[in-house]
Amino acid sequence: MSMEFYGGYKVNSESGIDLTLLRERLKMTVTERIQANARALRVVEAVRNAQSARCRANPSVVGRQQR
């Protein structure tokens, strides 16, 4: 499904890719993209570490999903 944005260009490709995000990322230099990915990776690692600590502190929550 393709949607149009204010400027008349498509927001999503036919395959569902968010073209606005892609356009914004391509405006960045390679170094800026690497730095942004490194920041995102640090967030993911922090979440994983917090989850691991939570599971060590309370083993009964291992395998349970939050709702």
PDB file of N, CA, C, O and CB in Angstrom:
ATOM      1  N   MET A   1       0.851  -1.179   0.000  1.00  0.00           N
ATOM      2  CA  MET A   1       0.000   0.000   0.000  1.00  0.00           C
ATOM      3  C   MET A   1       0.893   1.237   0.000  1.00  0.00           C
ATOM      4  O   MET A   1       1.792   1.355   0.833  1.00  0.00           O
ATOM      5  CB  MET A   1      -0.967   0.001   1.227  1.00  0.00           C
ATOM      6  N   SER A   2       0.658   2.125  -0.898  1.00  0.00           N
ATOM      7  CA  SER A   2       1.454   3.335  -1.023  1.00  0.00           C
ATOM      8  C   SER A   2       0.649   4.527  -0.531  1.00  0.00           C
ATOM      9  O   SER A   2      -0.530   4.678  -0.853  1.00  0.00           O
ATOM     10  CB  SER A   2       1.907   3.549  -2.481  1.00  0.00           C
ATOM     11  N   MET A   3       1.305   5.367   0.253  1.00  0.00           N
ATOM     12  CA  MET A   3       0.665   6.572   0.751  1.00  0.00           C
ATOM     13  C   MET A   3       1.416   7.773   0.204  1.00  0.00           C
ATOM     14  O   MET A   3       2.607   7.683  -0.095  1.00  0.00           O
ATOM     15  CB  MET A   3       0.627   6.592   2.306  1.00  0.00           C
ATOM     16  N   GLU A   4       0.726   8.891   0.074  1.00  0.00           N
ATOM     17  CA  GLU A   4       1.403  10.105  -0.365  1.00  0.00           C
ATOM     18  C   GLU A   4       1.562  11.052   0.802  1.00  0.00           C
ATOM     19  O   GLU A   4       0.688  11.159   1.663  1.00  0.00           O
ATOM     20  CB  GLU A   4       0.635  10.785  -1.507  1.00  0.00           C
ATOM     21  N   PHE A   5       2.695  11.739   0.816  1.00  0.00           N
ATOM     22  CA  PHE A   5       3.003  12.685   1.872  1.00  0.00           C
ATOM     23  C   PHE A   5       2.641  14.075   1.382  1.00  0.00           C
ATOM     24  O   PHE A   5       2.188  14.232   0.248  1.00  0.00           O
ATOM     25  CB  PHE A   5       4.499  12.606   2.289  1.00  0.00           C
ATOM     26  N   TYR A   6       2.833  15.076   2.213  1.00  0.00           N
ATOM     27  CA  TYR A   6       2.447  16.451   1.890  1.00  0.00           C
ATOM     28  C   TYR A   6       3.007  16.947   0.562  1.00  0.00           C
ATOM     29  O   TYR A   6       2.314  17.642  -0.182  1.00  0.00           O
ATOM     30  CB  TYR A   6       2.896  17.368   2.986  1.00  0.00           C
ATOM     31  N   GLY A   7       4.253  16.597   0.260  1.00  0.00           N
ATOM     32  CA  GLY A   7       4.871  17.066  -0.972  1.00  0.00           C
ATOM     33  C   GLY A   7       4.450  16.275  -2.190  1.00  0.00           C
ATOM     34  O   GLY A   7       4.918  16.558  -3.293  1.00  0.00           O
ATOM     35  N   GLY A   8       3.589  15.300  -2.026  1.00  0.00           N
ATOM     36  CA  GLY A   8       3.123  14.510  -3.153  1.00  0.00           C
ATOM     37  C   GLY A   8       3.986  13.291  -3.434  1.00  0.00           C
ATOM     38  O   GLY A   8       3.681  12.522  -4.345  1.00  0.00           O
ATOM     39  N   TYR A   9       5.070  13.097  -2.661  1.00  0.00           N
ATOM     40  CA  TYR A   9       5.894  11.911  -2.890  1.00  0.00           C
ATOM     41  C   TYR A   9       5.419  10.779  -1.987  1.00  0.00           C
ATOM     42  O   TYR A   9       4.765  11.004  -0.969  1.00  0.00           O
ATOM     43  CB  TYR A   9       7.394  12.219  -2.636  1.00  0.00           C
ATOM     44  N   LYS A  10       5.759   9.574  -2.381  1.00  0.00           N
ATOM     45  CA  LYS A  10       5.295   8.402  -1.656  1.00  0.00           C
ATOM     46  C   LYS A  10       6.006   8.267  -0.314  1.00  0.00           C
ATOM     47  O   LYS A  10       7.203   8.531  -0.204  1.00  0.00           O
ATOM     48  CB  LYS A  10       5.506   7.146  -2.491  1.00  0.00           C
ATOM     49  N   VAL A  11       5.253   7.854   0.701  1.00  0.00           N
ATOM     50  CA  VAL A  11       5.799   7.623   2.030  1.00  0.00           C
ATOM     51  C   VAL A  11       6.289   6.185   2.141  1.00  0.00           C
ATOM     52  O   VAL A  11       7.350   5.936   2.712  1.00  0.00           O
ATOM     53  CB  VAL A  11       4.746   7.925   3.116  1.00  0.00           C
ATOM     54  N   ASN A  12       5.538   5.246   1.608  1.00  0.00           N
ATOM     55  CA  ASN A  12       5.902   3.832   1.665  1.00  0.00           C
ATOM     56  C   ASN A  12       6.058   3.280   0.267  1.00  0.00           C
ATOM     57  O   ASN A  12       5.312   3.639  -0.644  1.00  0.00           O
ATOM     58  CB  ASN A  12       4.852   3.024   2.442  1.00  0.00           C
ATOM     59  N   SER A  13       7.033   2.405   0.105  1.00  0.00           N
ATOM     60  CA  SER A  13       7.188   1.737  -1.182  1.00  0.00           C
ATOM     61  C   SER A  13       6.130   0.645  -1.302  1.00  0.00           C
ATOM     62  O   SER A  13       5.394   0.380  -0.351  1.00  0.00           O
ATOM     63  CB  SER A  13       8.620   1.143  -1.338  1.00  0.00           C
ATOM     64  N   GLU A  14       6.058   0.028  -2.443  1.00  0.00           N
ATOM     65  CA  GLU A  14       5.104  -1.053  -2.656  1.00  0.00           C
ATOM     66  C   GLU A  14       5.378  -2.218  -1.704  1.00  0.00           C
ATOM     67  O   GLU A  14       4.462  -2.960  -1.349  1.00  0.00           O
ATOM     68  CB  GLU A  14       5.158  -1.532  -4.112  1.00  0.00           C
ATOM     69  N   SER A  15       6.639  -2.378  -1.290  1.00  0.00           N
ATOM     70  CA  SER A  15       6.993  -3.469  -0.378  1.00  0.00           C
ATOM     71  C   SER A  15       6.861  -3.074   1.083  1.00  0.00           C
ATOM     72  O   SER A  15       7.148  -3.882   1.967  1.00  0.00           O
ATOM     73  CB  SER A  15       8.404  -3.932  -0.647  1.00  0.00           C
ATOM     74  N   GLY A  16       6.424  -1.820   1.360  1.00  0.00           N
ATOM     75  CA  GLY A  16       6.183  -1.386   2.726  1.00  0.00           C
ATOM     76  C   GLY A  16       7.336  -0.668   3.387  1.00  0.00           C
ATOM     77  O   GLY A  16       7.255  -0.354   4.575  1.00  0.00           O
ATOM     78  N   ILE A  17       8.402  -0.396   2.664  1.00  0.00           N
ATOM     79  CA  ILE A  17       9.552   0.295   3.234  1.00  0.00           C
ATOM     80  C   ILE A  17       9.200   1.760   3.459  1.00  0.00           C
ATOM     81  O   ILE A  17       8.616   2.405   2.589  1.00  0.00           O
ATOM     82  CB  ILE A  17      10.791   0.163   2.314  1.00  0.00           C
ATOM     83  N   ASP A  18       9.563   2.290   4.646  1.00  0.00           N
ATOM     84  CA  ASP A  18       9.315   3.685   4.987  1.00  0.00           C
ATOM     85  C   ASP A  18      10.315   4.553   4.218  1.00  0.00           C
ATOM     86  O   ASP A  18      11.479   4.649   4.606  1.00  0.00           O
ATOM     87  CB  ASP A  18       9.430   3.921   6.534  1.00  0.00           C
ATOM     88  N   LEU A  19       9.868   5.175   3.145  1.00  0.00           N
ATOM     89  CA  LEU A  19      10.756   5.952   2.288  1.00  0.00           C
ATOM     90  C   LEU A  19      11.196   7.256   2.937  1.00  0.00           C
ATOM     91  O   LEU A  19      12.272   7.763   2.620  1.00  0.00           O
ATOM     92  CB  LEU A  19      10.079   6.243   0.975  1.00  0.00           C
ATOM     93  N   THR A  20      10.386   7.815   3.844  1.00  0.00           N
ATOM     94  CA  THR A  20      10.808   9.052   4.505  1.00  0.00           C
ATOM     95  C   THR A  20      12.015   8.790   5.389  1.00  0.00           C
ATOM     96  O   THR A  20      12.952   9.588   5.420  1.00  0.00           O
ATOM     97  CB  THR A  20       9.656   9.649   5.338  1.00  0.00           C
ATOM     98  N   LEU A  21      11.996   7.678   6.105  1.00  0.00           N
ATOM     99  CA  LEU A  21      13.134   7.315   6.942  1.00  0.00           C
ATOM    100  C   LEU A  21      14.357   7.032   6.082  1.00  0.00           C
ATOM    101  O   LEU A  21      15.464   7.455   6.415  1.00  0.00           O
ATOM    102  CB  LEU A  21      12.799   6.095   7.813  1.00  0.00           C
ATOM    103  N   LEU A  22      14.167   6.334   5.000  1.00  0.00           N
ATOM    104  CA  LEU A  22      15.272   6.030   4.089  1.00  0.00           C
ATOM    105  C   LEU A  22      15.874   7.316   3.529  1.00  0.00           C
ATOM    106  O   LEU A  22      17.095   7.462   3.480  1.00  0.00           O
ATOM    107  CB  LEU A  22      14.793   5.120   2.940  1.00  0.00           C
ATOM    108  N   ARG A  23      15.023   8.244   3.107  1.00  0.00           N
ATOM    109  CA  ARG A  23      15.518   9.522   2.578  1.00  0.00           C
ATOM    110  C   ARG A  23      16.317  10.288   3.628  1.00  0.00           C
ATOM    111  O   ARG A  23      17.375  10.843   3.332  1.00  0.00           O
ATOM    112  CB  ARG A  23      14.348  10.383   2.083  1.00  0.00           C
ATOM    113  N   GLU A  24      15.799  10.313   4.863  1.00  0.00           N
ATOM    114  CA  GLU A  24      16.496  11.022   5.935  1.00  0.00           C
ATOM    115  C   GLU A  24      17.854  10.389   6.218  1.00  0.00           C
ATOM    116  O   GLU A  24      18.841  11.099   6.413  1.00  0.00           O
ATOM    117  CB  GLU A  24      15.646  11.034   7.210  1.00  0.00           C
ATOM    118  N   ARG A  25      17.911   9.074   6.242  1.00  0.00           N
ATOM    119  CA  ARG A  25      19.188   8.388   6.505  1.00  0.00           C
ATOM    120  C   ARG A  25      20.185   8.636   5.377  1.00  0.00           C
ATOM    121  O   ARG A  25      21.382   8.774   5.628  1.00  0.00           O
ATOM    122  CB  ARG A  25      18.961   6.872   6.680  1.00  0.00           C
ATOM    123  N   LEU A  26      19.705   8.694   4.151  1.00  0.00           N
ATOM    124  CA  LEU A  26      20.620   8.904   3.028  1.00  0.00           C
ATOM    125  C   LEU A  26      21.141  10.337   2.963  1.00  0.00           C
ATOM    126  O   LEU A  26      22.131  10.604   2.282  1.00  0.00           O
ATOM    127  CB  LEU A  26      19.929   8.555   1.724  1.00  0.00           C
ATOM    128  N   LYS A  27      20.484  11.261   3.664  1.00  0.00           N
ATOM    129  CA  LYS A  27      20.997  12.635   3.750  1.00  0.00           C
ATOM    130  C   LYS A  27      22.213  12.706   4.666  1.00  0.00           C
ATOM    131  O   LYS A  27      23.011  13.639   4.582  1.00  0.00           O
ATOM    132  CB  LYS A  27      19.901  13.589   4.256  1.00  0.00           C
ATOM    133  N   MET A  28      22.346  11.706   5.548  1.00  0.00           N
ATOM    134  CA  MET A  28      23.455  11.674   6.498  1.00  0.00           C
ATOM    135  C   MET A  28      24.720  11.171   5.801  1.00  0.00           C
ATOM    136  O   MET A  28      24.653  10.426   4.824  1.00  0.00           O
ATOM    137  CB  MET A  28      23.110  10.778   7.717  1.00  0.00           C
ATOM    138  N   THR A  29      25.866  11.592   6.321  1.00  0.00           N
ATOM    139  CA  THR A  29      27.121  11.039   5.809  1.00  0.00           C
ATOM    140  C   THR A  29      27.254   9.611   6.314  1.00  0.00           C
ATOM    141  O   THR A  29      26.532   9.191   7.219  1.00  0.00           O
ATOM    142  CB  THR A  29      28.351  11.907   6.247  1.00  0.00           C
ATOM    143  N   VAL A  30      28.176   8.874   5.725  1.00  0.00           N
ATOM    144  CA  VAL A  30      28.418   7.503   6.176  1.00  0.00           C
ATOM    145  C   VAL A  30      28.828   7.517   7.650  1.00  0.00           C
ATOM    146  O   VAL A  30      28.374   6.681   8.431  1.00  0.00           O
ATOM    147  CB  VAL A  30      29.516   6.818   5.305  1.00  0.00           C
ATOM    148  N   THR A  31      29.674   8.453   8.023  1.00  0.00           N
ATOM    149  CA  THR A  31      30.120   8.550   9.418  1.00  0.00           C
ATOM    150  C   THR A  31      28.949   8.826  10.348  1.00  0.00           C
ATOM    151  O   THR A  31      28.868   8.235  11.425  1.00  0.00           O
ATOM    152  CB  THR A  31      31.179   9.651   9.569  1.00  0.00           C
ATOM    153  N   GLU A  32      28.034   9.716   9.952  1.00  0.00           N
ATOM    154  CA  GLU A  32      26.863  10.012  10.774  1.00  0.00           C
ATOM    155  C   GLU A  32      25.970   8.785  10.925  1.00  0.00           C
ATOM    156  O   GLU A  32      25.416   8.542  11.997  1.00  0.00           O
ATOM    157  CB  GLU A  32      26.068  11.168  10.168  1.00  0.00           C
ATOM    158  N   ARG A  33      25.830   8.013   9.848  1.00  0.00           N
ATOM    159  CA  ARG A  33      25.011   6.793   9.917  1.00  0.00           C
ATOM    160  C   ARG A  33      25.647   5.760  10.835  1.00  0.00           C
ATOM    161  O   ARG A  33      24.952   5.096  11.603  1.00  0.00           O
ATOM    162  CB  ARG A  33      24.813   6.195   8.516  1.00  0.00           C
ATOM    163  N   ILE A  34      26.965   5.625  10.758  1.00  0.00           N
ATOM    164  CA  ILE A  34      27.662   4.681  11.641  1.00  0.00           C
ATOM    165  C   ILE A  34      27.492   5.110  13.094  1.00  0.00           C
ATOM    166  O   ILE A  34      27.239   4.277  13.964  1.00  0.00           O
ATOM    167  CB  ILE A  34      29.169   4.591  11.277  1.00  0.00           C
ATOM    168  N   GLN A  35      27.629   6.402  13.358  1.00  0.00           N
ATOM    169  CA  GLN A  35      27.459   6.904  14.725  1.00  0.00           C
ATOM    170  C   GLN A  35      26.035   6.679  15.230  1.00  0.00           C
ATOM    171  O   GLN A  35      25.838   6.307  16.386  1.00  0.00           O
ATOM    172  CB  GLN A  35      27.805   8.394  14.789  1.00  0.00           C
ATOM    173  N   ALA A  36      25.050   6.900  14.376  1.00  0.00           N
ATOM    174  CA  ALA A  36      23.651   6.683  14.760  1.00  0.00           C
ATOM    175  C   ALA A  36      23.410   5.207  15.057  1.00  0.00           C
ATOM    176  O   ALA A  36      22.716   4.867  16.015  1.00  0.00           O
ATOM    177  CB  ALA A  36      22.694   7.170  13.645  1.00  0.00           C
ATOM    178  N   ASN A  37      23.984   4.333  14.235  1.00  0.00           N
ATOM    179  CA  ASN A  37      23.833   2.893  14.470  1.00  0.00           C
ATOM    180  C   ASN A  37      24.530   2.473  15.754  1.00  0.00           C
ATOM    181  O   ASN A  37      24.026   1.615  16.479  1.00  0.00           O
ATOM    182  CB  ASN A  37      24.389   2.094  13.288  1.00  0.00           C
ATOM    183  N   ALA A  38      25.686   3.068  16.045  1.00  0.00           N
ATOM    184  CA  ALA A  38      26.405   2.751  17.281  1.00  0.00           C
ATOM    185  C   ALA A  38      25.578   3.173  18.494  1.00  0.00           C
ATOM    186  O   ALA A  38      25.529   2.451  19.489  1.00  0.00           O
ATOM    187  CB  ALA A  38      27.787   3.447  17.304  1.00  0.00           C
ATOM    188  N   ARG A  39      24.921   4.348  18.419  1.00  0.00           N
ATOM    189  CA  ARG A  39      24.050   4.788  19.516  1.00  0.00           C
ATOM    190  C   ARG A  39      22.880   3.821  19.700  1.00  0.00           C
ATOM    191  O   ARG A  39      22.533   3.463  20.826  1.00  0.00           O
ATOM    192  CB  ARG A  39      23.523   6.216  19.249  1.00  0.00           C
ATOM    193  N   ALA A  40      22.284   3.407  18.601  1.00  0.00           N
ATOM    194  CA  ALA A  40      21.162   2.465  18.676  1.00  0.00           C
ATOM    195  C   ALA A  40      21.613   1.137  19.268  1.00  0.00           C
ATOM    196  O   ALA A  40      20.888   0.529  20.056  1.00  0.00           O
ATOM    197  CB  ALA A  40      20.548   2.241  17.281  1.00  0.00           C
ATOM    198  N   LEU A  41      22.796   0.687  18.898  1.00  0.00           N
ATOM    199  CA  LEU A  41      23.327  -0.559  19.435  1.00  0.00           C
ATOM    200  C   LEU A  41      23.528  -0.454  20.947  1.00  0.00           C
ATOM    201  O   LEU A  41      23.249  -1.407  21.673  1.00  0.00           O
ATOM    202  CB  LEU A  41      24.650  -0.919  18.744  1.00  0.00           C
ATOM    203  N   ARG A  42      24.010   0.697  21.427  1.00  0.00           N
ATOM    204  CA  ARG A  42      24.183   0.884  22.872  1.00  0.00           C
ATOM    205  C   ARG A  42      22.842   0.785  23.598  1.00  0.00           C
ATOM    206  O   ARG A  42      22.767   0.231  24.694  1.00  0.00           O
ATOM    207  CB  ARG A  42      24.845   2.246  23.163  1.00  0.00           C
ATOM    208  N   VAL A  43      21.793   1.319  22.992  1.00  0.00           N
ATOM    209  CA  VAL A  43      20.456   1.224  23.596  1.00  0.00           C
ATOM    210  C   VAL A  43      20.014  -0.235  23.661  1.00  0.00           C
ATOM    211  O   VAL A  43      19.515  -0.690  24.690  1.00  0.00           O
ATOM    212  CB  VAL A  43      19.426   2.064  22.791  1.00  0.00           C
ATOM    213  N   VAL A  44      20.195  -0.959  22.575  1.00  0.00           N
ATOM    214  CA  VAL A  44      19.808  -2.375  22.538  1.00  0.00           C
ATOM    215  C   VAL A  44      20.589  -3.156  23.594  1.00  0.00           C
ATOM    216  O   VAL A  44      20.015  -3.976  24.310  1.00  0.00           O
ATOM    217  CB  VAL A  44      20.055  -2.979  21.126  1.00  0.00           C
ATOM    218  N   GLU A  45      21.894  -2.904  23.693  1.00  0.00           N
ATOM    219  CA  GLU A  45      22.706  -3.606  24.679  1.00  0.00           C
ATOM    220  C   GLU A  45      22.263  -3.267  26.101  1.00  0.00           C
ATOM    221  O   GLU A  45      22.260  -4.141  26.968  1.00  0.00           O
ATOM    222  CB  GLU A  45      24.182  -3.260  24.490  1.00  0.00           C
ATOM    223  N   ALA A  46      21.892  -2.018  26.351  1.00  0.00           N
ATOM    224  CA  ALA A  46      21.421  -1.623  27.679  1.00  0.00           C
ATOM    225  C   ALA A  46      20.122  -2.347  28.027  1.00  0.00           C
ATOM    226  O   ALA A  46      19.938  -2.791  29.161  1.00  0.00           O
ATOM    227  CB  ALA A  46      21.215  -0.098  27.748  1.00  0.00           C
ATOM    228  N   VAL A  47      19.232  -2.463  27.062  1.00  0.00           N
ATOM    229  CA  VAL A  47      17.967  -3.174  27.290  1.00  0.00           C
ATOM    230  C   VAL A  47      18.244  -4.649  27.570  1.00  0.00           C
ATOM    231  O   VAL A  47      17.665  -5.225  28.491  1.00  0.00           O
ATOM    232  CB  VAL A  47      17.020  -3.023  26.065  1.00  0.00           C
ATOM    233  N   ARG A  48      19.121  -5.258  26.784  1.00  0.00           N
ATOM    234  CA  ARG A  48      19.469  -6.667  27.011  1.00  0.00           C
ATOM    235  C   ARG A  48      20.088  -6.864  28.387  1.00  0.00           C
ATOM    236  O   ARG A  48      19.742  -7.809  29.096  1.00  0.00           O
ATOM    237  CB  ARG A  48      20.436  -7.163  25.927  1.00  0.00           C
ATOM    238  N   ASN A  49      21.000  -5.978  28.767  1.00  0.00           N
ATOM    239  CA  ASN A  49      21.639  -6.093  30.073  1.00  0.00           C
ATOM    240  C   ASN A  49      20.632  -5.934  31.201  1.00  0.00           C
ATOM    241  O   ASN A  49      20.699  -6.647  32.203  1.00  0.00           O
ATOM    242  CB  ASN A  49      22.743  -5.057  30.213  1.00  0.00           C
ATOM    243  N   ALA A  50      19.703  -5.005  31.043  1.00  0.00           N
ATOM    244  CA  ALA A  50      18.672  -4.807  32.057  1.00  0.00           C
ATOM    245  C   ALA A  50      17.787  -6.052  32.160  1.00  0.00           C
ATOM    246  O   ALA A  50      17.419  -6.466  33.259  1.00  0.00           O
ATOM    247  CB  ALA A  50      17.816  -3.560  31.728  1.00  0.00           C
ATOM    248  N   GLN A  51      17.453  -6.635  31.034  1.00  0.00           N
ATOM    249  CA  GLN A  51      16.629  -7.843  31.028  1.00  0.00           C
ATOM    250  C   GLN A  51      17.380  -8.992  31.690  1.00  0.00           C
ATOM    251  O   GLN A  51      16.796  -9.744  32.471  1.00  0.00           O
ATOM    252  CB  GLN A  51      16.226  -8.224  29.588  1.00  0.00           C
ATOM    253  N   SER A  52      18.663  -9.134  31.389  1.00  0.00           N
ATOM    254  CA  SER A  52      19.469 -10.196  32.001  1.00  0.00           C
ATOM    255  C   SER A  52      19.541 -10.014  33.509  1.00  0.00           C
ATOM    256  O   SER A  52      19.406 -10.977  34.264  1.00  0.00           O
ATOM    257  CB  SER A  52      20.886 -10.215  31.404  1.00  0.00           C
ATOM    258  N   ALA A  53      19.756  -8.774  33.945  1.00  0.00           N
ATOM    259  CA  ALA A  53      19.817  -8.494  35.377  1.00  0.00           C
ATOM    260  C   ALA A  53      18.483  -8.801  36.043  1.00  0.00           C
ATOM    261  O   ALA A  53      18.443  -9.327  37.155  1.00  0.00           O
ATOM    262  CB  ALA A  53      20.208  -7.032  35.623  1.00  0.00           C
ATOM    263  N   ARG A  54      17.400  -8.473  35.362  1.00  0.00           N
ATOM    264  CA  ARG A  54      16.061  -8.737  35.898  1.00  0.00           C
ATOM    265  C   ARG A  54      15.832 -10.238  36.039  1.00  0.00           C
ATOM    266  O   ARG A  54      15.267 -10.695  37.032  1.00  0.00           O
ATOM    267  CB  ARG A  54      14.977  -8.113  34.991  1.00  0.00           C
ATOM    268  N   CYS A  55      16.267 -10.996  35.053  1.00  0.00           N
ATOM    269  CA  CYS A  55      16.093 -12.446  35.093  1.00  0.00           C
ATOM    270  C   CYS A  55      16.962 -13.082  36.173  1.00  0.00           C
ATOM    271  O   CYS A  55      16.544 -14.041  36.822  1.00  0.00           O
ATOM    272  CB  CYS A  55      16.422 -13.056  33.733  1.00  0.00           C
ATOM    273  N   ARG A  56      18.178 -12.549  36.369  1.00  0.00           N
ATOM    274  CA  ARG A  56      19.039 -13.079  37.433  1.00  0.00           C
ATOM    275  C   ARG A  56      18.445 -12.780  38.805  1.00  0.00           C
ATOM    276  O   ARG A  56      18.530 -13.598  39.721  1.00  0.00           O
ATOM    277  CB  ARG A  56      20.458 -12.485  37.329  1.00  0.00           C
ATOM    278  N   ALA A  57      17.841 -11.594  38.937  1.00  0.00           N
ATOM    279  CA  ALA A  57      17.258 -11.193  40.213  1.00  0.00           C
ATOM    280  C   ALA A  57      15.963 -11.939  40.519  1.00  0.00           C
ATOM    281  O   ALA A  57      15.633 -12.168  41.682  1.00  0.00           O
ATOM    282  CB  ALA A  57      17.002  -9.702  40.217  1.00  0.00           C
ATOM    283  N   ASN A  58      15.236 -12.315  39.479  1.00  0.00           N
ATOM    284  CA  ASN A  58      13.952 -12.984  39.658  1.00  0.00           C
ATOM    285  C   ASN A  58      13.813 -14.082  38.602  1.00  0.00           C
ATOM    286  O   ASN A  58      13.170 -13.861  37.577  1.00  0.00           O
ATOM    287  CB  ASN A  58      12.770 -11.967  39.563  1.00  0.00           C
ATOM    288  N   PRO A  59      14.396 -15.247  38.827  1.00  0.00           N
ATOM    289  CA  PRO A  59      14.383 -16.322  37.823  1.00  0.00           C
ATOM    290  C   PRO A  59      12.993 -16.774  37.404  1.00  0.00           C
ATOM    291  O   PRO A  59      12.841 -17.373  36.339  1.00  0.00           O
ATOM    292  CB  PRO A  59      15.129 -17.499  38.346  1.00  0.00           C
ATOM    293  N   SER A  60      11.979 -16.505  38.212  1.00  0.00           N
ATOM    294  CA  SER A  60      10.632 -16.941  37.854  1.00  0.00           C
ATOM    295  C   SER A  60      10.070 -16.196  36.654  1.00  0.00           C
ATOM    296  O   SER A  60       9.079 -16.643  36.076  1.00  0.00           O
ATOM    297  CB  SER A  60       9.710 -16.765  39.028  1.00  0.00           C
ATOM    298  N   VAL A  61      10.674 -15.060  36.252  1.00  0.00           N
ATOM    299  CA  VAL A  61      10.165 -14.308  35.109  1.00  0.00           C
ATOM    300  C   VAL A  61      10.777 -14.774  33.798  1.00  0.00           C
ATOM    301  O   VAL A  61      10.342 -14.336  32.733  1.00  0.00           O
ATOM    302  CB  VAL A  61      10.429 -12.832  35.299  1.00  0.00           C
ATOM    303  N   VAL A  62      11.774 -15.650  33.844  1.00  0.00           N
ATOM    304  CA  VAL A  62      12.413 -16.139  32.624  1.00  0.00           C
ATOM    305  C   VAL A  62      11.383 -16.867  31.779  1.00  0.00           C
ATOM    306  O   VAL A  62      10.680 -17.752  32.267  1.00  0.00           O
ATOM    307  CB  VAL A  62      13.608 -17.071  32.953  1.00  0.00           C
ATOM    308  N   GLY A  63      11.296 -16.495  30.527  1.00  0.00           N
ATOM    309  CA  GLY A  63      10.384 -17.146  29.597  1.00  0.00           C
ATOM    310  C   GLY A  63       8.993 -16.546  29.580  1.00  0.00           C
ATOM    311  O   GLY A  63       8.203 -16.857  28.688  1.00  0.00           O
ATOM    312  N   ARG A  64       8.674 -15.700  30.536  1.00  0.00           N
ATOM    313  CA  ARG A  64       7.363 -15.044  30.537  1.00  0.00           C
ATOM    314  C   ARG A  64       7.397 -13.820  29.670  1.00  0.00           C
ATOM    315  O   ARG A  64       8.393 -13.097  29.666  1.00  0.00           O
ATOM    316  CB  ARG A  64       6.932 -14.671  31.953  1.00  0.00           C
ATOM    317  N   GLN A  65       6.343 -13.565  28.937  1.00  0.00           N
ATOM    318  CA  GLN A  65       6.253 -12.375  28.107  1.00  0.00           C
ATOM    319  C   GLN A  65       5.387 -11.344  28.820  1.00  0.00           C
ATOM    320  O   GLN A  65       4.405 -11.672  29.485  1.00  0.00           O
ATOM    321  CB  GLN A  65       5.677 -12.713  26.706  1.00  0.00           C
ATOM    322  N   GLN A  66       5.789 -10.077  28.654  1.00  0.00           N
ATOM    323  CA  GLN A  66       4.990  -8.985  29.212  1.00  0.00           C
ATOM    324  C   GLN A  66       3.787  -8.726  28.320  1.00  0.00           C
ATOM    325  O   GLN A  66       3.864  -8.891  27.102  1.00  0.00           O
ATOM    326  CB  GLN A  66       5.839  -7.700  29.366  1.00  0.00           C
ATOM    327  N   ARG A  67       2.698  -8.327  28.912  1.00  0.00           N
ATOM    328  CA  ARG A  67       1.499  -7.989  28.131  1.00  0.00           C
ATOM    329  C   ARG A  67       1.087  -6.591  28.422  1.00  0.00           C
ATOM    330  O   ARG A  67       0.099  -6.110  27.867  1.00  0.00           O
ATOM    331  CB  ARG A  67       0.346  -8.944  28.425  1.00  0.00           C
TER     332      ARG A  67
END
